[in-house]
Amino acid sequence: MSILPDDAVFADFRKQCLATDNWVNKYDSNGMQVWVEVPAKKVKNAPKIHKIKCKMTIKDVSAATMYDVLHDSRYRKEWDPTMLESFDIARVSANADVGYYSWLCPNPVKNRDVVSLRSWQVMEDEYIIVNFSVKHPKYPPRRDLVRAISILTGYFIKPTGPNSCTFIYLSQADPKGSLPKVVVNTATQVLAPRVMRCVHKAGQNYPEWKQKNSPDQKPWLYPEQNTLPMMDPAELSIQRADSLENVNERSKVEGPDSEDSS
């Protein structure tokens, strides 16, 4: 069975983005809404990490531009203030790649990183990007960072006009470490609107920046431009939260210098 998302995965992600049943609104201000999923019934061994959804009404940036912003790794350095390191590792298909991303966390929380498989689908009137954590043989967890887990994260962008769109971010991610789950869930609800506003501003500034930085290079739209090495998806496996190699056990021996020694 292939690790690559098929049409059913994209259809299910789209359905989740547009669903309102079993979602509770936690924030609604200035065209921004934050929703948290509440399962219809108690499920045994249900994940303690909430699934969160942010919906932003954008009135001054096209869906196509917002989609480009999410893909353009060179531009991310310009607008993402928490990024430590970000790079694409390899292509696994015409519409999927594997990448690495690490980010700064406020003290005393240890910085995080993630290795994920990202896949995208462009339809006539909507754009979808989904990603989830994978194990890559050459990028195991590092001692100096806590390996976070993206169970499912992605974006759904739908035009509402030539220069406006609905932009939805949906995520279920576990930052790992010893952070209490209630802290994670609360912090996520507060931080998500900030990040969304950051992405919106990035969209406003992108056309001007792109005009000066390889304006014709968009390998996410034109696969023939992609110079990343190809990788067999069979070399990857889904990184489950409960099977993460526990490199942080070593930090128990090395000393209690952070919140993350679990």
C-alpha positions in Angstrom: 0.0 0.0 0.0 1.4 3.4 -1.0 2.2 6.0 1.5 1.1 8.7 -1.0 -2.3 10.3 -0.5 -4.9 9.3 -3.0 -8.0 11.2 -4.2 -10.0 9.8 -1.2 -7.5 11.5 1.3 -7.9 14.9 -0.4 -11.7 14.5 -0.5 -11.8 13.6 3.2 -9.5 16.5 4.0 -11.8 18.9 2.0 -14.8 17.5 3.8 -13.2 18.1 7.2 -12.3 21.7 6.3 -15.9 22.5 5.3 -17.6 20.5 8.1 -19.4 22.3 11.0 -20.9 19.3 12.8 -18.8 18.3 15.9 -16.7 21.5 15.6 -16.9 24.2 18.4 -16.1 27.8 17.6 -13.5 29.2 19.9 -12.7 32.5 18.2 -14.4 34.8 15.7 -13.1 38.2 14.9 -12.2 40.3 11.9 -12.8 37.6 9.3 -10.9 35.0 11.3 -12.5 32.0 13.0 -10.9 29.2 15.0 -12.7 25.9 15.5 -11.9 22.8 17.6 -13.2 19.4 16.9 -15.3 17.7 19.5 -15.8 14.0 18.7 -19.5 13.0 18.5 -19.0 10.3 21.1 -16.2 9.2 23.3 -13.8 7.0 21.5 -11.5 4.7 23.3 -7.8 5.7 23.0 -8.9 8.9 21.2 -6.0 11.3 20.7 -5.6 13.9 23.4 -4.4 16.5 20.9 -7.3 18.5 19.5 -7.9 18.9 15.8 -8.0 22.6 15.1 -9.3 24.6 12.1 -8.7 28.2 11.2 -10.8 29.9 8.6 -9.7 33.3 7.2 -11.7 35.5 4.8 -9.1 37.2 2.6 -10.4 40.1 0.6 -7.2 41.4 -1.1 -5.1 38.3 -2.2 -6.0 35.7 -4.8 -6.2 32.0 -4.0 -3.4 31.3 -6.5 -1.1 33.7 -4.7 -1.8 32.3 -1.3 -1.1 28.8 -2.7 2.2 30.0 -4.1 3.2 31.5 -0.8 2.7 28.1 1.0 4.9 26.3 -1.6 7.7 28.8 -2.1 10.4 27.7 0.4 12.7 30.6 -0.6 10.0 33.1 0.3 9.3 31.5 3.7 12.6 32.8 5.0 11.2 36.3 4.4 8.0 36.1 6.4 8.2 33.2 8.9 9.7 34.6 12.2 9.8 31.3 14.0 11.7 29.3 11.3 15.1 27.9 12.2 15.7 25.8 9.1 13.6 24.6 6.2 14.4 22.7 3.1 13.0 20.2 0.6 14.6 16.8 0.7 13.2 14.9 -2.3 10.4 14.4 -4.7 8.3 11.3 -4.3 5.8 12.0 -7.1 4.8 14.8 -9.5 2.6 16.3 -6.7 4.4 15.2 -3.5 7.7 15.9 -1.8 9.4 15.3 1.6 10.7 18.2 3.6 12.3 19.2 6.8 11.3 22.2 9.0 12.5 23.3 12.5 11.2 26.2 14.5 12.0 28.4 17.6 9.9 27.9 20.7 9.7 30.4 23.6 11.9 29.6 26.6 12.0 27.3 28.5 10.4 25.1 25.8 12.9 23.3 23.6 12.9 24.0 19.8 11.0 21.5 17.6 11.5 19.9 14.2 9.4 17.8 11.8 10.0 15.7 8.7 6.9 15.5 6.6 5.5 14.3 3.4 3.6 17.1 1.6 1.1 16.4 -1.2 -1.0 18.8 -3.2 -4.0 18.8 -5.5 -5.1 21.7 -7.7 -8.6 21.7 -9.1 -10.2 24.3 -11.3 -11.6 26.3 -8.3 -9.7 25.1 -5.3 -6.3 24.2 -3.9 -5.5 21.6 -1.3 -2.2 20.8 0.5 -1.9 18.0 3.0 1.1 16.8 5.0 1.9 14.3 7.7 5.0 13.1 9.6 7.2 10.5 8.0 10.3 8.6 9.0 13.2 9.3 6.6 16.3 7.1 6.9 18.7 10.1 6.6 16.8 12.4 9.0 16.3 10.7 12.3 15.4 12.7 15.5 18.2 15.0 16.8 19.4 15.4 20.3 19.2 19.3 20.3 15.5 19.4 19.1 12.3 17.6 20.0 10.8 15.8 17.0 7.1 16.9 16.7 4.5 14.9 15.0 2.0 16.1 12.3 -0.8 13.6 12.4 -2.6 15.6 9.7 -2.0 19.2 8.7 -3.0 21.1 5.6 -4.7 23.9 3.7 -7.8 24.4 1.7 -8.0 27.5 -0.4 -11.0 28.5 -2.5 -11.3 31.6 -4.6 -14.2 33.9 -3.9 -13.3 36.4 -6.6 -10.3 37.3 -8.8 -8.4 38.8 -5.9 -10.1 37.2 -2.8 -10.4 33.8 -1.2 -11.4 31.6 1.7 -8.3 30.2 3.4 -8.6 27.3 5.8 -5.8 25.7 7.9 -6.5 22.4 9.6 -4.1 20.7 11.9 -3.7 17.9 14.4 -0.1 17.9 15.6 1.6 16.7 18.7 4.6 18.9 19.8 5.8 15.9 21.9 8.0 16.5 25.0 6.5 16.9 28.4 4.2 19.8 27.7 0.7 19.1 29.3 -1.8 18.4 26.5 -4.1 21.1 27.9 -1.3 23.7 27.5 -0.7 22.5 23.9 -4.4 22.7 23.0 -4.9 26.2 24.5 -1.7 27.6 23.1 -2.6 26.3 19.6 -5.9 28.2 19.7 -4.1 31.4 20.6 -1.2 31.1 18.2 -3.1 29.9 15.2 -4.7 33.3 14.4 -1.3 35.0 14.7 0.2 32.6 12.2 -2.7 33.0 9.8 -2.3 36.8 9.9 1.4 36.4 9.2 0.6 34.2 6.2 -2.0 36.7 4.9 0.6 39.5 5.1 3.0 37.3 3.3 0.4 36.9 0.5 0.0 40.6 0.2 3.7 41.1 -0.3 4.4 38.0 -2.4 3.8 39.3 -6.0 6.3 42.2 -5.6 8.9 39.9 -4.0 8.4 37.2 -6.6 8.8 39.7 -9.5 12.4 40.2 -8.3 13.1 36.5 -7.4 12.9 34.0 -10.3 9.3 35.0 -11.3 9.0 32.1 -13.8 10.2 29.4 -11.3 7.2 27.7 -9.8 8.0 23.9 -9.6 4.9 23.3 -7.6 2.9 24.3 -10.7 5.4 23.1 -13.3 6.9 19.7 -12.3 9.4 19.9 -15.1 11.2 22.7 -13.2 11.7 20.6 -10.1 15.4 19.8 -9.6 15.0 17.8 -6.4 16.2 14.2 -6.5 13.5 11.5 -6.9 12.9 9.2 -3.9 11.1 5.9 -3.8 8.1 6.5 -1.4 8.6 2.9 -0.2 11.7 4.2 1.7 9.3 6.3 3.9 7.0 5.2 6.6 4.3 7.1 8.5 5.7 8.5 11.8 3.2 7.7 14.5 3.4 9.6 17.7 3.6 6.5 19.9 6.4 4.9 17.9 8.7 7.9 17.9 12.3 7.0 18.7 12.7 8.4 22.1 16.0 10.2 21.7 14.9 12.5 24.6 15.4 9.7 27.1 19.1 10.6 26.8 18.5 14.1 28.1 17.3 12.6 31.4 20.8 11.4 31.8 22.4 14.6 30.5 20.5 16.9 32.9 17.1 18.6 33.4 17.9 21.7 31.3 14.5 21.9 29.6 10.9 21.0 29.9 11.4 18.2 27.4 12.9 15.1 29.0 10.0 12.7 28.3 
